[in-house]
């Protein structure tokens, strides 16, 4: 342990990795398992972005003011400046449409994963290299 950080060396198929954790209460096996889940979550987001286009929504409203990425501390947030109730309502509706679109993409991703689990024996091996969610179940063994 080095000043509140725990290091964990992992040898997986001849590849050595060092994992770092600030949670000192985790056992090494739990930490490795959680790290593996983190990777799967990142892969899921990548597939949602690149295969399904889940983050490719193009909904906008003229009522939404231009947002400045570098807002000064003394400046009001652009959405706080909107005073017209109709504009506020339209902005709220736009946000609901974006959230609904994204939720549909999440449901689609879940359905694809369920289909992959149910019919994993029927999926052609080439497809598993293109679309990771068609691979079926992979179990993590921690020793």
N, C-alpha and C positions, 0 to 999 in steps of 0.2 A: 504494500500500500504506500502511495506517495501522496502526501498532503491531501487527504480526502478523496483520492481517486484510486480505484481498484483496477489493476491490469489483469487480463486473462489471455494466456497464450493458447491458441487453438491450432491443431494440426489436422487438416482435412484433406485427405488424398494427396499427401505430400506438399501441400501448400500451407505455409505457416502464416497465421494472422495474429495480431495483438488487438484485443478489444479493450476499450476503456469505459469504465462505468463510474458515475458519481454516487450511485446507490450502493452503499456499503453493506446493506442488509441482504442483498441477493446472493444466493449460492451460485457458484460458477456455472452449474448446469442450467439453472433458471435464466441466467444472464445470456448464455449462448442461445437458448431456445427463444427468448424474447428478441434477440438480435436477428435471428432467422425470420421471425414473424415480421419484423420491421422491413426486411428486404422484400418479402412477399407483398406487403402493403404498398411499397414504392413501385413494384412491378405492376400491381393492379392499377395504380394511378397512371403509370406510363401507358398501359394498354387502353385505359379509358380515354386518355388524351389522343393517342396516335391511331388506335383502331376504331373506336366508337365516336371520337370527336366530341367527347363530353364537355370539354372546356372551350369548344369552338362556337359557342352561342354568339349570335349577332343581334341581340335585342337591345334596343336603346330607345330613349325618349328624349325629345327636344327639351323637355322640362329639366332634365338632369344637367346641372351646371358642369362645366369642364373642371375636372379634378386636377389639382396640382400635386405632383409627387413630393415636392419639397416645400411643404407648408411651414411658414414661420410660426413660432410659438404664439405670437400676439395676434395672428390672423385667425378669423373664424373659419370653421370648416365650411366648404362650399355648400353642403347640404343644409347647414344651419341658416344660411342666408335666404333660402327659399321660404317665402312667407305666404304665397298664394295657396289656398287650400286645394284648389283643383290641381295645381302643379304637384303638390305633395302627394295627392291621391294617385296621380299618374306615375310618379316615381315609385310609390309603393307597389302599384300594379306591375310595373316593369321588373322590379326585384322579385315579385312573386312568380312571374313568368320564367325568369332566369332560374330560380330555385326549382320550379316544377320541371323545367327542361333537364336540369342536372339530376334530379331525382329519377326521372324516367331513364336516364343513362345508367344510373346506379342499379336500377331494377333490371335493365337489359343485361348488364354485366353479371349480375347474380344469376339470371336465367341461363346465360351462356355457361357459367360455371356449373350449375346444376345439371345441365344437359351433358357437359363434359364428364361429370362424375357418373351419371347414369349410363351413358353410352360410350365409356372410355375404350371398350374393346373394339368398337366399330370405327374409331377415329383413325384416319390414315396417318402414319408416322410423319409424313412431310408436314401436315398441318400443325403438329405439335411443335415444330421448329419455328413456324411463323406466328402462331397464336399460343402463347404460353398457357392461357386459361383452358385450353383443350387437353392439357396433359393428364388431368385426373388428380388423384391423391398422391402426394409425396410425403412420407413420414420422416420426421427429423429424429435421428437417433443420437442421443448425447451420452457419452460414456465418461 
